[in-house]
Amino acid sequence: MRGETALGKSGYPVVKLPATLRLSGLMLATAAALSACARGPNSDDPFEATNRRVHDFNTELDRAFLRPAGQLAAAMPPVVREPVSNFADNVALPGMVLNGLLQGNVAGAATNTFRFLINSTWGLLGIADPAGDMGLAAQDTDFGETLAVWGVPAGAYLELPGFGPSTQRDAVGELVDFVIDPLDRLGQQAMTDYGTLARVADIAIKRGTFGDTLDSILYESADSYAQTRLIYLQNRQFDLGQAADDAYVDPYGDTYIDPYEAQQ
């Protein structure tokens, strides 16, 4: 993430501030969000009214831009899509290496390091994926997971404009990953120049790949906000190893049990 823009996990670009302003903003936002996280998970969704308005905005953004881009990407042959996705995945690896080290996951950091070195050389800056052919699968991680490993609670659920579902902890993680990107300092100019464009294109490719599933959630659900929240929190907890995916209970869902119904 360099140049003038960077991406959130949903793939919408935002302006990248100068380093001094980014650092100041990071310190303030981190302090505010972590102080909120320190209160621990809420028994409800305290920002639901605001979250729903943001969700409506994100849905319209998807309808106007991301969904059509995904449909266009899905129509392209794999020989066009795969190099773009490979390159986007490769430029994300240095950040994952750093987070792996911060988590004490030396094995995962080493795997991502070898993937980056192999794909950046034999794979022509990551356009190809020879490391994957060798069995070196990427160990996906981010600073939100780093905070979880450090014991920071998730905090309340948030839906961020342009970035989609998150939590207070993961929002801080997004910001830190945005500001601190080791690829900026590795001297791979071609990768830094085109990394943001590749990530934007890869978001469109993934939107096309999972188009039917996402359409059913956003446009066919009785309550697309509640469905999005449930799926995000379920997947996030499973990714962090905090719950089995078949044993997940939505912490913001209806926890009331009718004792008379339970006896039937």
N, C-alpha and C positions, 0 to 999 in steps of 0.2 A: 504494500500500500504506500505508494509514493506519488510524486508529482503533485497534482492539485486535488485529487479526490481519493476517497477510500470507501470501503464497503462494509455494511453490516451483514449479518447472516442472511438476511432476506435479499441482499444484492443491490439495494438502492444506493447510489453514490452520494456522498456528502462532502462538503468543502473541507480540506485539510488545512488547519491553521499553522502559523509559524511555530517553531519548536518551543520558544519561550512561553507563548500563549497556551500551547497545548499542554505543557507541563503544569502551568498554573491551574488551568481548567481541570486537569486530571486530579491534582491534589484536592481541589475544592469538591469536585464531584465524588471522588472516592471517599472523602471524609463524610460527606452528607449521606451517601448511599449506605456506607458501612455502619454509620450510626443508626440508620433505620433498620438495617439488617440485624443489628444487635438485639432488637426487640424480639427476634425470632419469628417463625412463620405465624401468620394470622389464621384464625379459625374461619375466616371468610375472605372475601375479595374486597379489601377496603377501598380500592380505586376503581371499582367496577364501572361507575358512571363515566369516568374519564376514559377508562380502557375501552369501553364500548364505542365511544365517539372516535377514538383512534382506530379501532378495528374497522369501523365503517369507512374511514378515510383510506386505510390500507387496502380494503376490499375494492374500493373504487380505483385506487392506483393499480391494483392487479388487473382489474377489468379493462382499464384504458391502455396499459402499457405492457405489463409483464406477461399476462395471458396471451395476447397476440404475438409477442416475441417468442414465447415458448412454443406456440403452434408453428411459427415459422422455423424455429430450430428443429422441431421434431420432424419436419419435412425434409431436412437436409440429410444427406447420406452419412453413415458413421465415419467415413474417411475424412469428412470435414469436422464433425463434432468431436471425435475422440482426441485429436491433437490439442484442441482448445482446452478441453477438460483436463487433459494430462498436464498442460502447462500451468493452468490455474491451480491445480492440486500441488504442483511442485513449488510454486512461489510461496505457498502457505507453510511449507515444511520448516523453514528456519524458526518461525514463531512457535511451532509445535515442539521443536527441539528445546527451545528456551523454557517453555512451560513444563515439559517433561522433567527437565533438570530441577526446576523450582518445586516440583512435586516429589522429587526424590525417585522418580521413575527412570533410572539409568538405562535399563534395557530398552524402554520405549524411545528415549531420546537417542540412543545409539542406532536403533532401527531407522528412525526418521533421518538421522544424519547420513547413514549409508545410502538411503533412498535418494536423498538430495544430491549427494556427490555422484552417484551412478547415473541418475537421470539427467543431471546438469551437464554431464560429459558425454557418455555413450548415448544418452537419450536426447542429445541436441537441445540443451537448455530445458529439457522437460517435455518436449513435444512428443517424444516416445516414452514408454514406461518399461525399460529393460529390468529395472529393479523389481517390478511386479512380477515379471516372468521368472525372476529368481526366487520368488516367494516372499519378498520383503514388502509386506502390506503396510500402508501408512497407519500409524498409531494416532488417531485423531484426538486432539485435546485443545484446550483453550484456557485463558486466564480465569474464566468462571469456574472451571474445574479445579484450577490451582487454588482458588479461594475456598472451594468446598473441601479440598484436601487439608487446607490449613484450619478448618473448623468453622469457617464463616457460614452462618445459616442462610438459607435461600432468601428469606424475606418475602415480601408480598409479590404477587404476580403483577407484571406490567406488560402492556402492549405498547411498543415504541413506534412512533411515526416513521414509516419507511423501513424499519428494522424488524417489525413483527413481534411475536411472543417473546417474553423474557421474564426475568425476576429481578429484584433489586440487586442481588449478587451478580447475576449474569450481565446486567446492564453495566456494572462496573467492569466486569471482565471484557465486554465489548470495547469499552473505552480504552482500557489498558492495551489490549491487543491492537487497537487502532493507532495508539500513540507510539508504542514500543514495537517496532518491527525490525528484527535483526537483518532482514534482507537489505535494508537501507545501507548497512555497513559492510556488506560482503563484496562490494565492487562489481557485481554482476549487472552492468548497465542495461543490457538488452532486457534482462528479466525485470528490472525495476521500471523500465520505460513502458513495457507492455503488460505488466502484471495486473494492473487495475482493469484494463480493457478485457483481459482474459477472464478475470473474475466476474465482470459484468456479463460477458457472453456465457460463462458457465452457469450463472444463475438462470438465464433464459433456457439453456439446454436442460437443466434439471427441472425447470418448470414444465417444459414440454414432455420430459420423460415421465413425470408423475402427474401429468395434466388431468387425467380422469379422476384420480384420487383427490387432488386439490380442488377440482371443480365441485366434486360432491360435498366436500367440507364447506367451502365458501358459499356455494350458490344453491345447494340442495338441502342443507341441514335446516331443521326447524329453528335452531339457534346456533348459527355458525360461530359466534363468539365463544359460547360455552364449549362447543366441540373443539375449537382451536385451542382453548385453554387446557382442556383435559388432555388432548393429544400431546401438546408441548410438555406439560408437566410430567406426564407418564413417560414419554420418551427420554426426557432429561434425567429423571430419577433412575431410569434403567441404564442410561449411558454412564451415569456416575456410580453405578453399582449399589444404589441405595434401596432398590426394591426390585423384586421380580416382576416382569411385565404382566404376569397373570395374577398378581396379588396386589396391584396398585389400587389405591383408593384416592379419588380426587379430594385434596385437602380443602378445596373450596366448594365442594359439592354439598348436597343435602344429607346431613348426617343423622337426621331424625328418624327413629324407628318406632313405628306404631306397635306398642306392646301387645295389643289385642290381635293385630294382624300377624304378629310373629308367632302367636300361639296356635294359629290355624294350620 
